[in-house]
């Protein structure tokens, strides 16, 4: 049995009892996102030791010159790295993608139309439609998507006679 950092007495028929300590797994709790910053993936609540916490700026903002979009979870449960800061605007010469979307396709979160280069894009369909193609895509530094964006087709119920 695991009891965190509590000593455990291991009994073996052929050996004397040995007192051992079972190490407790330490994780990093999801940090609060600073203003105009998203933490990816958005549904993660904790990170394993040596895990990477990835940040991106919301549309219309960019990382300030002296911050990065990554922090790291250490073995002791602390987070290494400075909290990222996003500033309004886009960097001079920065590249964005503004993909043409097929009917009933949208970028998550809904309402997003412009994505910074090197950002991962997630697509979804309006209710009653299913995605045809890849759900995720990458905005390349050329301003183009890595692969063609998906389409959506109407979900129809197959009725057997």
C-alpha positions as CSV (number, residue, x, y, z in Angstrom):
1,X,0.0,0.0,0.0
2,X,1.1,3.6,-0.7
3,X,0.8,6.0,2.2
4,X,2.6,9.1,0.8
5,X,5.8,9.7,2.8
6,X,4.7,7.5,5.7
7,X,6.9,4.6,6.7
8,X,5.6,1.2,5.6
9,X,6.6,-2.1,7.3
10,X,7.3,-4.7,4.6
11,X,7.0,-8.2,5.9
12,X,8.5,-11.2,4.0
13,X,8.3,-14.8,5.3
14,X,12.0,-15.3,4.6
15,X,13.3,-12.0,5.9
16,X,13.0,-9.8,8.9
17,X,10.7,-6.8,8.7
18,X,12.2,-3.8,6.9
19,X,11.0,-0.3,7.4
20,X,10.8,1.7,4.1
21,X,9.4,5.0,2.9
22,X,7.4,5.2,-0.2
23,X,8.0,8.5,-2.0
24,X,5.0,10.7,-2.6
25,X,4.5,11.9,-6.2
26,X,4.6,15.6,-6.3
27,X,2.8,17.6,-9.0
28,X,2.5,21.3,-9.9
29,X,-0.9,22.8,-9.7
30,X,-2.1,24.8,-12.7
31,X,-1.1,28.4,-12.2
32,X,-3.5,31.3,-12.6
33,X,-3.3,32.7,-16.2
34,X,-2.1,36.4,-16.2
35,X,-4.2,39.0,-18.1
36,X,-4.5,38.3,-21.9
37,X,-2.8,34.9,-21.5
38,X,-4.1,31.4,-22.1
39,X,-2.5,28.2,-20.6
40,X,-2.6,25.2,-22.9
41,X,-4.2,22.8,-22.9
42,X,-7.0,24.7,-21.3
43,X,-8.5,21.7,-19.4
44,X,-5.3,20.6,-17.6
45,X,-5.3,21.1,-13.8
46,X,-1.9,19.8,-12.8
47,X,1.5,19.0,-14.3
48,X,3.9,16.1,-13.7
49,X,7.5,16.8,-12.6
50,X,9.6,17.9,-15.6
51,X,6.3,18.8,-17.4
52,X,6.1,21.9,-19.6
53,X,3.4,24.6,-19.0
54,X,2.7,26.3,-22.3
55,X,1.3,29.8,-22.6
56,X,0.0,31.8,-25.5
57,X,-1.4,35.3,-25.8
58,X,-5.0,35.9,-26.7
59,X,-5.8,37.3,-30.2
60,X,-4.5,40.9,-30.6
61,X,-1.7,40.4,-28.0
62,X,1.9,39.1,-28.2
63,X,4.5,37.9,-25.7
64,X,6.6,40.9,-24.5
65,X,10.2,40.8,-25.6
66,X,11.7,39.5,-22.4
67,X,9.2,36.6,-21.6
68,X,8.7,33.1,-23.1
69,X,5.7,31.0,-23.6
70,X,6.9,28.2,-21.4
71,X,7.5,27.4,-17.7
72,X,8.5,24.1,-16.2
73,X,7.2,21.9,-13.3
74,X,10.1,20.9,-11.0
75,X,10.3,17.6,-9.0
76,X,9.5,19.5,-5.8
77,X,6.2,20.9,-7.1
78,X,7.4,24.4,-7.8
79,X,7.1,26.1,-11.2
80,X,10.3,27.4,-12.8
81,X,10.3,30.5,-15.0
82,X,8.8,33.9,-15.0
83,X,5.1,34.4,-15.6
84,X,4.6,35.4,-19.2
85,X,3.4,38.9,-20.1
86,X,1.3,39.7,-23.2
87,X,1.2,43.2,-24.6
88,X,-1.3,44.7,-27.0
89,X,-0.6,44.6,-30.7
90,X,1.6,42.4,-32.8
91,X,5.3,42.6,-33.2
92,X,6.7,44.5,-36.2
93,X,7.1,42.0,-38.9
94,X,5.2,39.3,-37.0
95,X,3.2,36.8,-39.0
96,X,-0.4,35.7,-38.4
97,X,-2.7,33.2,-40.1
98,X,-6.3,34.1,-41.0
99,X,-7.6,30.9,-42.4
100,X,-10.6,30.9,-44.8
101,X,-13.1,28.7,-43.0
102,X,-15.7,26.4,-44.8
103,X,-19.3,26.8,-43.9
104,X,-20.2,25.7,-40.3
105,X,-16.5,25.5,-39.3
106,X,-15.1,27.7,-36.5
107,X,-11.8,28.1,-34.6
108,X,-11.9,27.3,-30.9
109,X,-12.5,29.4,-28.9
110,X,-15.5,30.5,-31.1
111,X,-15.0,33.9,-32.6
112,X,-11.3,33.7,-33.1
113,X,-10.3,34.7,-36.7
114,X,-6.6,35.5,-36.5
115,X,-4.0,33.3,-35.0
116,X,-0.3,34.1,-34.4
117,X,2.4,32.1,-36.2
118,X,3.6,28.9,-34.5
119,X,0.3,28.6,-32.7
120,X,-1.8,25.5,-32.7
121,X,-5.3,26.0,-34.1
122,X,-8.2,23.9,-33.0
123,X,-11.2,23.6,-35.3
124,X,-14.8,22.6,-34.5
125,X,-18.2,22.4,-36.3
126,X,-21.5,24.0,-35.5
127,X,-24.1,21.8,-33.8
128,X,-25.5,19.1,-36.0
129,X,-22.3,18.9,-38.1
130,X,-19.2,16.7,-37.9
131,X,-15.6,17.5,-38.8
132,X,-14.1,16.2,-41.9
133,X,-10.3,16.5,-41.8
134,X,-7.9,17.3,-39.0
135,X,-9.2,19.0,-35.9
136,X,-5.8,20.6,-35.2
137,X,-3.5,22.6,-37.4
138,X,-0.4,24.8,-37.1
139,X,0.0,28.4,-38.2
140,X,3.4,28.4,-39.9
141,X,5.8,31.3,-39.8
142,X,5.0,31.8,-43.5
143,X,1.4,32.8,-42.5
144,X,0.0,29.6,-44.1
145,X,-1.6,26.6,-42.3
146,X,0.5,23.4,-42.2
147,X,-2.4,21.4,-43.9
148,X,-5.7,22.3,-45.5
149,X,-8.3,23.3,-42.9
150,X,-11.2,20.9,-42.3
151,X,-14.8,21.1,-43.5
152,X,-18.0,20.1,-41.8
153,X,-20.7,17.8,-43.1
154,X,-24.3,17.5,-41.8
155,X,-24.8,14.6,-39.5
156,X,-27.5,12.3,-40.8
157,X,-29.0,9.4,-39.0
158,X,-28.7,6.1,-40.9
159,X,-32.2,4.5,-40.9
160,X,-32.2,0.8,-41.7
161,X,-35.3,-0.6,-43.3
